[in-house]
Amino acid sequence: MILNIFILIIGFIILVKGADLFVDAASSLAENFHLSKMLIALTIVSFGTSAPEFAVSIKSIISGSGDIVLGNVIGSNILNILLILGISSCIHSLNVKSATIKKEIPITILITTLFVVLVNDKLLSGTASNILTRSDGIAIILFFLIFIYYLFTIMHNKTDKIENNEKPKYNIPLSIIFTILGIICLILGSNAVVDSASIIADFLGVSERIIALTIVALGTSLPELVTSISATKKGEYDIAIGNVVGSNIFNIGVVIGIPVAIFGNISNITFNYMDLFVMLLSSLLLYIFSFKTYKINKKEGIILLIIFIIYYGNLILSSI
C-alpha cells in the first residue's frame, strides 16, 4: 500500500512536468508553422492527452471489463468540462473563438448525443439490456470521420492560418521532440496514477462502476487537467479549450468507437441515466456559457464545479 501511494505521488509529478513541456512545445509548433493554436489543440494536444483513455479502453475491453471502458469515457468527458474547464476558468476567464462556438462545440454535442442514443437500447428499443454493438462502434467511427474531415478543411483554409509575430520558445526539431516527450510523460504519469489508485480502491472494496467513473476517469483525465491548467496560466486559452473539446470528441470517436468496432459488443451495461444525462448536460452548458459572452468566466466556472461536486458527491454516497 505504501509503495502504491509513493507511485501515485511520482505519477502526479511526471504528469505536471510533462504537461508544462507539452503545452510549450505544442504552442511552439503552432507558432513555427503559423497555424492556429486551436487547430493544434484539437489535433496533437487532444489526441495526446486522450492516449491514456485509449490504452485503458483497449486493455479493459480485451479483459471483458465493459464497465471500465464506458465509465472511463463517460467519467472523463464529464470531468473534462465540469472539473477541468471549471478550474481553468476560475484561474482566468477563457476566451472562446467564434469558430469553436459555431462548429467544434456543436460537433461535441452531436457525437455525445449519438453515443447516448446508441447506448440506451432499453429506453428506446425496449430490449432487456443495454448493448453497444459492433455496428454502433462503426456508426460512431463514421461520425468521427466527419470531424477529421472538418480538421482537414481548416488545415487547408488560409483564413485559419495566422500571421504570428511571437518568437517560438523552441525551433521546429525541438518542438517536435518535446511534444513527443511531453506525450510520453503524460501517458507514463497517468498510467502510474491509474494503476496505483485502482489497486488502492480495489483494496478498499469499491465497485467497478465507481472505480471507472472516479479513479480511472480522473486518472486518465489528468493529462487534460494539468495541460489545460498549465495552458491557462500561460495565457494559451485556445489550447486549454481545444484540449477539452477535442479530447471529448476523441474519447467517444476513438476510445469507444475503435475498440467496439474491432473487438465486438459491450453487453449488460450498468450505467444509469444520471451518468449519461450529466455528460450531455456538461456539453450543453459549455455551449450556453460560451455562446453568451464568447468566454467562460469565473462565475460560470464555479457553476460547473458545483455541478461536478453535486454529481460526484451523489455518486460516492450512493456507493456507500
C-alpha positions in Angstrom: 0.0 0.0 0.0 2.8 2.4 0.9 4.6 1.6 -2.4 1.3 2.4 -4.4 1.0 5.7 -2.6 4.6 6.5 -3.5 4.0 5.6 -7.1 0.8 7.7 -7.1 2.8 10.8 -6.0 5.6 10.2 -8.5 3.0 9.8 -11.3 1.5 13.2 -10.4 4.9 14.8 -10.6 5.6 13.3 -14.0 2.2 14.5 -15.2 2.7 18.1 -14.1 6.2 18.4 -15.6 5.1 16.6 -18.8 2.1 18.9 -19.2 4.3 22.1 -18.9 6.7 20.7 -21.6 3.8 19.6 -23.8 2.0 23.0 -23.8 5.1 24.9 -24.6 6.1 22.5 -27.3 2.6 22.5 -28.9 2.4 26.3 -28.8 5.9 26.5 -30.4 4.7 24.1 -33.2 1.7 26.4 -34.0 4.0 29.5 -34.0 6.7 27.8 -36.2 4.1 26.7 -38.8 1.9 29.8 -38.5 -1.1 27.7 -37.6 -4.0 28.3 -35.3 -3.3 27.1 -31.8 -6.9 25.9 -31.6 -6.1 23.6 -34.6 -3.0 22.2 -32.7 -5.1 21.8 -29.6 -7.9 19.9 -31.5 -5.3 17.5 -33.0 -1.9 16.9 -31.4 -2.9 18.1 -27.9 -6.3 16.4 -27.7 -5.0 13.2 -29.2 -2.0 13.1 -27.0 -4.0 13.7 -23.8 -6.6 11.1 -24.9 -3.9 8.4 -25.3 -4.3 7.1 -21.7 -8.1 6.7 -22.1 -7.4 4.7 -25.4 -4.9 2.5 -23.7 -7.2 1.7 -20.8 -10.1 1.1 -23.2 -8.2 -1.5 -25.2 -6.9 -3.2 -22.1 -10.3 -3.3 -20.5 -12.4 -4.5 -23.5 -9.9 -7.3 -24.1 -10.2 -8.4 -20.5 -14.0 -8.2 -20.7 -14.4 -5.2 -18.4 -17.0 -3.3 -20.4 -18.0 -1.1 -17.5 -14.4 0.2 -17.2 -14.4 1.1 -21.0 -17.7 3.1 -20.8 -17.1 4.5 -17.3 -13.7 5.7 -18.4 -15.1 7.7 -21.3 -18.3 8.9 -19.5 -16.4 10.0 -16.4 -13.6 11.6 -18.4 -15.9 13.6 -20.6 -17.8 14.9 -17.5 -14.5 15.7 -15.7 -13.1 17.4 -18.8 -15.8 20.1 -18.8 -17.1 20.3 -15.3 -13.8 20.0 -13.4 -11.1 21.0 -15.9 -12.8 23.9 -17.6 -14.3 24.8 -14.2 -10.9 25.1 -12.6 -9.3 26.7 -15.6 -12.0 29.5 -15.9 -11.6 30.2 -12.1 -7.9 30.8 -12.7 -8.7 33.1 -15.7 -11.7 33.8 -17.9 -11.3 31.6 -21.1 -11.9 33.5 -24.3 -13.7 31.3 -26.8 -13.4 31.9 -30.6 -16.5 32.1 -32.8 -15.5 29.0 -34.9 -15.3 27.0 -31.7 -18.8 28.0 -30.6 -20.3 27.6 -34.1 -18.5 24.4 -35.2 -16.4 22.5 -32.7 -18.6 22.6 -29.6 -21.8 21.6 -31.6 -19.8 18.6 -33.0 -19.1 17.7 -29.4 -22.8 17.9 -28.5 -23.8 15.8 -31.6 -21.3 13.0 -31.0 -22.2 12.9 -27.3 -25.9 12.7 -28.2 -25.2 9.9 -30.7 -23.4 7.9 -28.0 -26.3 8.5 -25.5 -28.8 7.3 -28.1 -26.8 4.2 -29.1 -26.2 3.1 -25.5 -29.9 3.4 -24.5 -31.4 0.3 -26.0 -33.7 -0.4 -23.0 -35.3 3.0 -23.1 -35.5 3.5 -26.9 -36.0 -0.1 -28.2 -37.5 -1.9 -25.2 -34.7 -4.5 -25.1 -33.9 -6.5 -22.0 -30.5 -4.8 -21.5 -28.3 -2.0 -23.0 -25.8 -3.2 -25.5 -23.2 -1.3 -27.5 -22.7 -3.4 -30.7 -20.0 -3.5 -33.3 -22.4 -1.7 -35.7 -22.8 1.0 -33.1 -19.0 1.3 -32.9 -18.8 1.6 -36.7 -21.5 4.3 -36.7 -19.5 6.3 -34.1 -16.3 6.0 -36.1 -18.1 7.2 -39.3 -19.4 10.3 -37.4 -15.9 10.8 -36.0 -14.5 10.8 -39.6 -16.7 13.9 -40.2 -14.8 15.7 -37.5 -11.5 14.5 -39.1 -12.7 15.9 -42.5 -13.5 19.2 -40.8 -10.0 19.3 -39.4 -8.5 18.8 -42.9 -10.7 21.6 -44.3 -9.4 24.1 -41.7 -5.8 23.0 -42.2 -6.2 23.9 -45.9 -8.2 27.0 -45.2 -5.9 30.0 -45.4 -8.2 32.0 -43.1 -7.4 29.6 -40.3 -3.6 30.2 -40.7 -2.3 33.1 -38.7 0.5 35.6 -39.1 2.2 35.0 -35.8 4.8 37.6 -34.7 5.6 35.8 -31.4 9.0 34.2 -31.3 8.6 30.4 -30.7 10.1 29.1 -27.5 11.6 26.1 -29.4 12.6 25.6 -33.0 10.8 23.1 -35.2 13.0 20.0 -34.4 12.9 20.7 -30.6 9.1 21.5 -30.8 8.5 18.0 -32.3 10.9 16.2 -29.9 9.4 18.0 -26.8 5.9 17.4 -28.0 6.6 13.6 -28.2 8.4 13.7 -24.9 5.6 15.5 -23.3 3.0 13.0 -24.5 5.2 10.1 -23.2 5.4 11.8 -19.8 1.6 12.3 -19.8 1.0 8.6 -20.6 3.5 7.3 -18.2 2.4 9.6 -15.4 -1.3 8.8 -15.9 -0.7 5.1 -16.1 1.2 5.2 -12.8 -1.6 7.1 -11.2 -4.4 4.9 -12.6 -2.7 1.6 -11.7 -1.8 2.6 -8.2 -5.1 4.3 -7.5 -7.1 1.3 -8.8 -5.1 -1.1 -6.6 -5.8 1.2 -3.5 -9.6 1.4 -4.4 -9.8 -2.4 -5.0 -8.2 -2.9 -1.6 -10.9 -0.7 -0.1 -13.6 -2.8 -1.8 -15.0 -0.2 -4.2 -17.2 -1.4 -7.1 -16.0 -1.5 -10.8 -18.5 1.2 -11.9 -17.4 3.6 -9.2 -13.8 2.9 -9.9 -14.4 3.6 -13.6 -16.3 6.8 -13.1 -14.0 8.2 -10.5 -10.4 6.9 -10.1 -9.9 5.6 -13.7 -11.7 8.6 -15.3 -9.9 11.1 -13.1 -6.6 9.3 -13.7 -6.9 9.2 -17.5 -8.2 12.8 -17.4 -5.1 14.0 -15.5 -3.3 14.8 -18.8 -6.2 17.1 -19.9 -6.4 18.6 -16.4 -2.7 19.5 -16.0 -2.4 20.5 -19.7 -5.4 22.9 -19.6 -4.4 24.4 -16.2 -0.8 24.9 -17.4 -2.1 26.4 -20.7 -4.5 28.8 -18.8 -1.6 30.0 -16.6 0.5 30.7 -19.7 -2.4 32.5 -21.4 -2.9 29.8 -24.0 -6.7 29.8 -23.8 -7.2 28.1 -27.2 -5.1 25.2 -26.1 -7.0 25.0 -22.8 -10.4 24.8 -24.5 -9.4 23.0 -27.7 -7.7 20.3 -25.5 -11.0 19.6 -23.7 -13.3 19.8 -26.8 -11.0 17.7 -28.9 -10.5 15.1 -26.1 -14.2 14.7 -25.6 -14.7 14.0 -29.3 -11.7 11.7 -29.4 -12.9 9.8 -26.3 -16.2 8.8 -28.0 -15.0 8.5 -31.5 -11.7 6.7 -30.9 -11.6 5.4 -27.3 -15.1 3.8 -27.6 -15.7 3.6 -31.4 -12.5 1.7 -32.4 -12.3 -0.9 -29.7 -16.0 -1.8 -30.0 -15.8 -1.9 -33.8 -12.7 -4.2 -33.6 -13.4 -6.5 -30.6 -17.2 -6.6 -30.6 -20.1 -5.9 -28.3 -20.2 -4.4 -24.8 -23.2 -6.0 -23.1 -25.0 -5.8 -19.7 -24.2 -2.1 -19.4 -24.8 -1.0 -15.8 -24.6 2.8 -16.1 -27.7 4.7 -15.1 -29.4 7.6 -16.8 -27.9 10.2 -14.5 -24.4 9.4 -15.7 -25.4 9.9 -19.3 -27.5 13.0 -18.5 -24.7 14.8 -16.7 -22.3 14.0 -19.6 -24.7 15.5 -22.1 -25.6 18.4 -19.8 -22.0 19.4 -19.4 -21.6 19.7 -23.2 -24.7 21.8 -23.4 -23.5 24.1 -20.6 -20.2 24.6 -22.4 -22.1 25.8 -25.5 -24.5 28.0 -23.5 -21.8 29.7 -21.4 -19.5 30.2 -24.5 -22.3 31.5 -26.7 -23.5 34.2 -24.4 -20.3 36.2 -23.9 -17.7 34.4 -26.1 -15.9 33.5 -22.9 -16.2 31.3 -19.9 -15.8 33.5 -16.8 -15.1 32.7 -13.1 -18.8 32.7 -12.2 -19.6 30.1 -14.9 -16.6 28.1 -13.8 -17.9 28.0 -10.3 -21.3 26.7 -11.6 -19.5 23.9 -13.5 -17.6 23.0 -10.3 -20.8 23.0 -8.2 -22.5 20.6 -10.6 -19.3 18.5 -10.5 -19.4 18.3 -6.7 -23.1 17.5 -6.6 -22.8 14.7 -9.2 -19.7 13.1 -7.7 -21.0 13.6 -4.2 -24.1 11.7 -5.1 -22.1 9.1 -6.9 -19.9 8.4 -3.9 -22.8 8.5 -1.4 -24.8 6.0 -3.4 -21.9 3.6 -3.4 -21.6 3.6 0.4 
